[in-house]
């Protein structure tokens, strides 16, 4: 995954839970055009854990996009499981 400079707002729900309130956008294939288009995710929940000097954030989310390709309905679904690790400097 390429580095990103996106800034995401978040709410800390508990000691081990976080919600990114403005989510993110994933680039999904668009069956209608043959290209790709951004699909916003909405809020995404994450689990926090700390091990030594490393903070881990685990997220799971699903995105879908529907389109019509020559009169035939099509849908692309992406399921994302991710672990972000941040090392204290």
DADAQUI-V51628 format. One record per residue. N is the residue number from 0. RES is the residue in one small letter. BURIAL is + if it has 16 or more other C-alpha atoms within 10 Angstrom, else -. Layout:
n=N res=RES burial=BURIAL
n=N res=RES burial=BURIAL
This chain:
n=0 res=x burial=-
n=1 res=x burial=-
n=2 res=x burial=-
n=3 res=x burial=-
n=4 res=x burial=-
n=5 res=x burial=-
n=6 res=x burial=-
n=7 res=x burial=-
n=8 res=x burial=-
n=9 res=x burial=-
n=10 res=x burial=-
n=11 res=x burial=-
n=12 res=x burial=-
n=13 res=x burial=-
n=14 res=x burial=-
n=15 res=x burial=-
n=16 res=x burial=-
n=17 res=x burial=+
n=18 res=x burial=+
n=19 res=x burial=+
n=20 res=x burial=-
n=21 res=x burial=-
n=22 res=x burial=+
n=23 res=x burial=+
n=24 res=x burial=-
n=25 res=x burial=+
n=26 res=x burial=-
n=27 res=x burial=+
n=28 res=x burial=+
n=29 res=x burial=+
n=30 res=x burial=+
n=31 res=x burial=+
n=32 res=x burial=-
n=33 res=x burial=-
n=34 res=x burial=-
n=35 res=x burial=-
n=36 res=x burial=-
n=37 res=x burial=-
n=38 res=x burial=+
n=39 res=x burial=-
n=40 res=x burial=+
n=41 res=x burial=-
n=42 res=x burial=-
n=43 res=x burial=+
n=44 res=x burial=+
n=45 res=x burial=+
n=46 res=x burial=+
n=47 res=x burial=+
n=48 res=x burial=-
n=49 res=x burial=-
n=50 res=x burial=-
n=51 res=x burial=-
n=52 res=x burial=-
n=53 res=x burial=-
n=54 res=x burial=-
n=55 res=x burial=+
n=56 res=x burial=+
n=57 res=x burial=+
n=58 res=x burial=+
n=59 res=x burial=-
n=60 res=x burial=-
n=61 res=x burial=-
n=62 res=x burial=+
n=63 res=x burial=-
n=64 res=x burial=+
n=65 res=x burial=-
n=66 res=x burial=-
n=67 res=x burial=-
n=68 res=x burial=-
n=69 res=x burial=-
n=70 res=x burial=-
n=71 res=x burial=-
n=72 res=x burial=-
n=73 res=x burial=-
n=74 res=x burial=-
n=75 res=x burial=-
n=76 res=x burial=-
n=77 res=x burial=-
n=78 res=x burial=-
n=79 res=x burial=-
n=80 res=x burial=-
n=81 res=x burial=-
n=82 res=x burial=-
n=83 res=x burial=-
n=84 res=x burial=-
n=85 res=x burial=-
n=86 res=x burial=-
n=87 res=x burial=-
n=88 res=x burial=-
